Amino acid sequence: MLTRAELKTAQDFLAAAENEFALGNLETGSERIGDAATAAVRAVVKRRGWHCETDDDLYKAAKRLDAESGDGMAIQSGLRAARAGADRARHGWMEPEDAWADMISVRHFIGLLQELAD
């Protein structure tokens, strides 16, 4: 299994999440889902040449993307939701079907972000 440092793209993180969920590791899989969403936002930000070193920078960039889109994409709230899954799993508030539903939501979120990157 690759470490977080070895995973680079949103797709890498999604594949890792899928593997973790298949093994029943809901917390680690949910962490990788949050990492996938983060990687997707960072990719758009990098492509635009914006500064993004910290989580605060990341959320500011997501807010800026929300303002640009003007169609209610809610990138900032989507990012927060994707990153919250690990907390739900850590506290025992997640069932396997919830984890897979999160995976579907994050795939959709990443697809929206890819449209912004193009």
C-alpha positions in Angstrom: 0.0 0.0 0.0 1.3 3.4 -1.0 1.8 6.0 1.7 0.1 9.4 1.7 3.4 11.0 0.5 3.6 8.7 -2.5 0.0 9.4 -3.6 -0.1 12.5 -5.8 -3.3 12.9 -7.8 -7.0 12.9 -6.8 -7.3 9.7 -8.8 -4.5 8.1 -6.8 -6.2 9.0 -3.5 -9.5 7.7 -4.8 -8.0 4.3 -5.7 -6.3 4.1 -2.3 -9.7 4.9 -0.6 -11.4 2.2 -2.6 -8.7 -0.3 -1.5 -9.1 0.7 2.1 -12.9 0.5 2.0 -12.6 -3.0 0.4 -10.5 -4.0 3.4 -13.0 -2.6 5.8 -10.7 0.3 6.9 -13.4 3.1 6.9 -11.3 5.7 8.7 -8.2 5.4 6.5 -10.4 5.2 3.4 -12.3 8.3 4.5 -9.0 10.1 5.0 -8.0 9.3 1.5 -11.3 10.6 0.2 -10.5 13.9 2.0 -7.1 13.8 0.4 -8.6 13.3 -3.0 -10.8 16.3 -2.7 -7.9 18.4 -1.4 -5.6 17.2 -4.3 -8.3 18.1 -6.8 -8.7 21.7 -5.4 -5.0 22.1 -5.2 -4.7 21.0 -8.9 -7.1 23.7 -10.0 -5.4 26.3 -7.8 -1.9 25.3 -9.1 -3.1 25.5 -12.7 -4.3 29.0 -12.1 -1.0 30.0 -10.5 -2.6 30.9 -7.1 -0.7 30.6 -3.8 -1.8 27.6 -1.7 0.5 26.3 1.0 -1.7 25.9 4.0 -5.3 24.7 4.7 -6.3 28.3 5.2 -5.0 29.1 1.7 -6.8 26.1 0.4 -10.2 27.2 1.8 -9.6 30.8 0.6 -8.9 29.4 -2.9 -12.1 27.3 -2.7 -14.1 30.4 -1.7 -12.6 32.2 -4.7 -13.5 29.4 -7.0 -17.1 29.5 -5.6 -17.3 33.2 -6.3 -15.9 32.7 -9.8 -18.3 29.9 -10.7 -21.4 31.9 -9.9 -23.6 28.8 -10.3 -23.6 27.6 -6.7 -21.0 24.9 -7.1 -20.2 25.2 -3.4 -16.5 24.0 -3.7 -15.7 25.2 -0.2 -18.5 23.2 1.4 -17.8 20.2 -0.8 -14.2 20.2 0.4 -15.3 20.5 4.0 -17.7 17.6 3.6 -15.2 15.4 1.9 -12.7 16.0 4.7 -15.3 15.4 7.4 -15.8 11.7 6.6 -12.7 10.6 8.5 -14.0 12.2 11.7 -17.3 10.4 11.2 -15.5 7.1 10.8 -13.1 7.8 13.7 -16.1 8.3 16.0 -18.0 5.2 14.8 -20.7 7.2 13.0 -20.1 5.6 9.6 -21.3 2.4 8.1 -19.6 0.8 5.0 -22.4 2.0 2.8 -21.8 5.6 4.0 -18.2 5.3 3.0 -19.1 4.2 -0.5 -21.7 7.0 -0.8 -19.0 9.4 0.2 -16.8 8.0 -2.6 -19.6 8.7 -5.1 -20.0 12.2 -3.9 -16.3 13.0 -4.0 -16.0 11.5 -7.6 -18.8 14.0 -8.6 -17.0 16.8 -6.8 -13.8 16.0 -8.5 -15.5 15.9 -11.9 -16.9 19.4 -11.3 -13.4 20.6 -10.4 -12.0 19.1 -13.5 -14.4 21.2 -15.5 -13.0 24.3 -13.9 -9.5 23.2 -14.7 -10.2 22.8 -18.4 
